[in-house]
Structures are given as structure tokens and as C-alpha cells.
Amino acid sequence: MRFAEKVVIVTGAAGGIGSSVCARFADEGARVIAADREFPADRSGARHVVEDLSTPGAGQRIVDAALQAHGRVDVVVANAGRATDGDLDEVDDVDLRQDLTINLSANFGLFRAAIRAMREQGSGAFVAISSVNAHEYYGSPAYSAAKAGLEALIRSVAARHGIDGIRANSVVLGTIATPAWKDRLAREPGMLEQLRELFPLRRIGTPADVAALVAFVASEEASWMTGASIVLDGGMRIANPQFTTAVFGSQQA
């Protein structure tokens, strides 16, 4: 097992992606520290830390919980996220601050605390969950800006702390079928069926797809990978069916 005796922190651990990532690491032998602001009553399999990343000091407290339980931190998966719909003139200052805090600034404290522990042990890996929104326009400008900043932060960690044996990479996601789509699908039941036609692989991603890649990027099999933004989007960014249809009259992509 690739993560036997390794200590892995996962933020946003109660969500669709986070819970799948936690399960994947646990299956591969990791000691998982699952952090989120709340968890379902039937929690099992990991040490659960209830923390809201929007509160000061949350990142340090999460790392402290891992150190107290297991004495080390080997992997941090920065998965917690928040996305506000609405264009620039529609997003109020409260939502803007929340998007920037959860997706970006809260990770400064989390990373800073984890780096101290990783530097002492001479190894460690960060994996940040980013989005195609960080690279192209798909709406949600506050979320997009925050995720772009998160990728820049990851590159800074990679550049500065490679000498300490620490790696840092981002996984850039396209559309993933999670419970977060529940409200949208209640209003528009056919939404995911329509979206499938935008992907060359003709399917929506799953949390299991994400967990498999995150585990690889965090593992020793990726030991020479750092500062990278690895795209996992089913080909979303390489195809534009609407453009092709407008030019050629039929969908080619």
C-alpha cells in the first residue's frame, strides 16, 4: 500500500470529492485526518476534525490535531472550496471575501503550519484541488480568481520548499458529479445530460476519478513532479462543440 503509516490531511472532507479522497487514502493504508466544518452522524474510518477554514487559526489547529494524533504530516490535500454564482456586478463583498478565504487565504495558514512539520521530517506533499475556472471563463469570477491564486500559492510552495523535500501540485478539475449539483438538478433535471455533450469522453467526472489522481500525485510514484497543474477534465478544455457547430454546421468535437 502506497500510504502505509503516512498521515494525510484532507480539507472539505465531508463533501463528495473530499469523502472519496479520504476513502482512497484510507484504502491505501493512510492515517487520514478529515477536516470540515461539519460531518454526517455516521462518520467512520478517519480522525475527524471539525473546523471552519474561514475562522482565524483553523489551518494551524488542523495540523496540530494531526501532530497530536500521529506525530507527523505527510500529505495535505487542500480540497475545501466555495463558489459564488454571479457576474462581477452581482457578487457582493461578503460572498467575495468568503470565496477568497475558503479557496485561497485560509490555505496560507494551513500550508504554513504543515510546512513546519514537513521541513522537520524532510518530506511532504501538497495537493490543491483547483478548477478549469482558474484558466478559462466559465462564470463565477470570484471563485475563478481565488482558484488561480491557489495555483500560484502552490507554485510558490514548490519553488521555495523543494529543497526541504516538499512537493506541491494542483489538480485542475472540470465538471464532477457530486451532491453539490443537487439543487441545480432539481431545477434543471437534464443539465448533466446536456453537459456530457461538451466532453470528448462524453461523460461527467466522478469523485473516484479525482481521488485516483490525487493519490497518484501525492505518492512516491510522482516524486519528480512539483509545481505542476494537472488537468482532469475529460477533455473539456480542448473542445468547443458550440464553436465547431457554428462554423461547420455539425458537432465535430
C-alpha positions in Angstrom: 0.0 0.0 0.0 1.4 3.3 -1.1 0.5 5.3 2.1 1.0 2.8 4.8 1.6 4.7 8.1 1.5 8.0 6.2 -0.5 10.8 7.8 -2.8 12.6 5.3 -4.9 15.8 6.0 -7.9 16.3 3.7 -9.9 19.6 4.0 -13.5 19.7 2.7 -13.6 16.1 3.8 -17.3 15.7 4.2 -18.2 16.6 0.6 -18.5 14.4 -2.4 -14.9 14.8 -3.6 -13.4 15.0 -0.1 -15.1 11.9 1.2 -13.9 9.9 -1.8 -10.4 11.2 -1.4 -10.4 10.2 2.3 -11.6 6.7 1.4 -9.0 6.3 -1.3 -6.1 7.2 1.1 -7.5 5.0 3.9 -7.8 2.1 1.5 -4.1 2.6 0.7 -3.1 2.5 4.3 -3.0 6.2 5.3 -3.9 7.6 8.6 -6.5 10.2 7.5 -7.2 13.5 9.2 -10.6 14.5 7.8 -11.3 18.2 8.3 -14.5 20.0 7.6 -17.0 22.4 9.4 -19.5 19.5 9.9 -19.8 15.8 9.3 -22.7 13.3 8.9 -23.6 11.4 12.0 -22.4 8.1 10.6 -18.8 9.2 10.3 -16.2 6.4 10.3 -12.7 5.4 9.2 -10.8 8.6 9.8 -10.0 11.0 12.6 -12.5 13.9 12.1 -11.5 17.5 12.9 -14.4 19.9 13.0 -13.0 23.3 11.8 -14.3 26.1 9.6 -11.5 27.3 7.5 -13.0 30.8 7.4 -12.1 31.2 11.1 -8.6 32.5 12.1 -6.2 29.8 13.1 -8.2 26.9 11.6 -5.3 25.6 9.5 -2.9 25.6 12.4 -5.5 23.7 14.6 -6.0 21.1 11.9 -2.3 20.5 11.6 -2.0 20.4 15.4 -4.7 17.7 15.6 -2.7 15.6 13.1 0.5 16.0 15.1 -1.1 15.3 18.3 -2.7 12.1 16.9 0.2 10.8 14.9 3.3 13.0 15.3 3.7 13.9 11.6 2.1 15.2 8.5 3.0 13.6 5.2 0.3 14.9 2.8 -2.1 17.8 2.7 -5.0 17.8 0.3 -6.4 21.3 0.1 -9.9 20.3 -1.1 -12.2 22.7 0.7 -13.9 25.1 -1.7 -16.8 27.5 -2.2 -18.2 29.0 -5.4 -20.5 32.0 -5.7 -22.6 32.3 -8.8 -23.0 35.7 -10.4 -21.0 38.1 -12.5 -18.8 40.9 -11.2 -21.6 43.3 -10.7 -23.7 40.7 -8.9 -21.3 39.3 -6.3 -21.4 41.3 -3.0 -18.4 41.9 -0.8 -19.5 39.2 1.7 -19.5 36.4 -0.9 -16.3 37.7 -2.5 -14.5 37.5 0.9 -15.9 34.0 1.5 -14.8 32.7 -1.9 -11.3 34.2 -1.4 -11.0 33.0 2.2 -12.1 29.4 1.7 -10.4 28.8 -1.7 -7.2 30.8 -1.1 -6.3 32.7 2.0 -7.2 30.0 4.6 -4.7 27.8 2.9 -1.8 30.1 3.8 -2.3 29.2 7.4 -2.8 25.5 6.7 0.3 25.3 4.4 2.5 27.4 6.8 1.7 25.0 9.7 2.2 21.9 7.6 5.4 23.1 6.1 6.9 23.5 9.6 6.2 19.8 10.3 7.3 18.6 6.9 10.5 20.5 7.0 11.5 18.8 10.3 10.8 15.4 8.8 12.5 16.2 5.5 9.5 15.3 3.3 5.9 16.1 2.4 3.4 16.7 -0.4 0.7 19.2 -1.0 -2.2 18.6 -3.5 -4.5 21.5 -4.1 -7.9 21.0 -5.8 -8.2 23.7 -8.4 -10.6 24.2 -11.3 -10.7 24.9 -15.0 -12.2 28.2 -13.9 -8.7 29.3 -12.9 -7.7 29.1 -16.6 -10.7 29.9 -18.7 -14.0 31.8 -18.3 -16.9 29.6 -17.1 -18.6 32.2 -14.9 -18.1 32.6 -11.1 -15.3 35.3 -11.3 -14.7 35.4 -7.5 -14.2 31.6 -7.4 -12.1 31.7 -10.6 -9.8 34.4 -9.2 -9.4 32.5 -5.9 -8.5 29.2 -7.6 -6.0 31.0 -9.8 -4.4 32.4 -6.7 -4.4 28.9 -5.1 -2.4 27.5 -8.0 0.1 30.4 -7.7 0.4 29.7 -4.0 1.1 26.0 -4.8 3.9 27.0 -7.2 5.4 29.2 -4.6 5.5 26.3 -2.1 7.0 24.1 -4.7 9.7 26.5 -5.7 10.7 27.6 -2.1 10.4 24.3 -0.3 11.6 21.7 -2.8 15.0 21.9 -1.1 13.2 20.8 2.1 11.9 17.6 0.4 8.5 19.1 -0.1 6.4 18.8 -3.3 3.3 20.8 -4.2 1.0 20.4 -7.1 -2.5 21.3 -8.2 -5.2 19.1 -9.8 -7.4 21.2 -12.1 -10.9 19.8 -12.3 -13.6 20.1 -14.9 -17.2 19.1 -14.1 -17.5 16.5 -11.4 -20.8 14.8 -10.5 -21.2 15.5 -6.7 -24.1 16.2 -4.4 -23.3 19.9 -4.9 -25.3 19.6 -8.1 -28.5 18.6 -6.2 -30.2 22.0 -6.1 -29.3 22.8 -9.7 -30.6 19.4 -11.0 -33.8 19.8 -9.0 -34.5 22.9 -11.2 -33.0 21.5 -14.4 -33.0 17.7 -14.3 -31.4 17.4 -17.7 -28.4 19.6 -17.0 -25.8 16.9 -16.7 -27.1 15.1 -19.8 -26.6 18.3 -21.8 -23.1 18.9 -20.3 -22.0 15.4 -21.3 -22.1 16.5 -25.0 -19.4 19.1 -24.2 -16.8 16.5 -23.3 -14.8 14.4 -25.9 -15.2 11.5 -23.5 -18.9 12.1 -23.3 -19.2 11.7 -19.6 -19.0 13.7 -16.4 -16.2 13.1 -14.0 -16.7 11.3 -10.7 -15.2 11.8 -7.2 -13.5 8.4 -7.7 -11.7 9.9 -10.8 -10.4 12.7 -8.7 -9.4 10.5 -5.8 -7.3 8.2 -8.1 -5.4 11.2 -9.5 -4.9 12.9 -6.1 -3.5 9.7 -4.6 -1.0 9.3 -7.5 0.2 12.9 -7.3 0.7 12.6 -3.6 2.5 9.3 -3.9 6.2 8.5 -4.4 5.4 7.4 -7.9 5.2 11.2 -8.7 8.3 12.0 -6.7 9.8 14.2 -9.5 6.5 16.2 -10.1 6.3 19.5 -8.4 4.8 22.9 -9.2 2.5 21.3 -11.8 -1.1 22.0 -12.6 -2.5 18.6 -13.8 -5.8 18.9 -15.7 -8.5 16.3 -15.1 -11.5 17.5 -17.2 -12.5 14.8 -19.6 -11.1 16.9 -22.5 -13.4 19.9 -21.6 -10.6 22.5 -22.3 -9.6 21.0 -25.7 -13.0 21.0 -27.4 -15.6 23.7 -28.2 -18.6 22.0 -29.7 -20.6 25.2 -29.9 -17.9 26.9 -32.0 -17.5 23.9 -34.2 -21.2 23.7 -34.8 -21.4 27.4 -35.6 -18.6 27.1 -38.2 -19.2 23.6 -39.7 -22.9 23.1 -39.0 -22.5 19.9 -37.1 -20.8 18.9 -33.9 -17.3 17.7 -34.7 -15.8 17.6 -31.2 
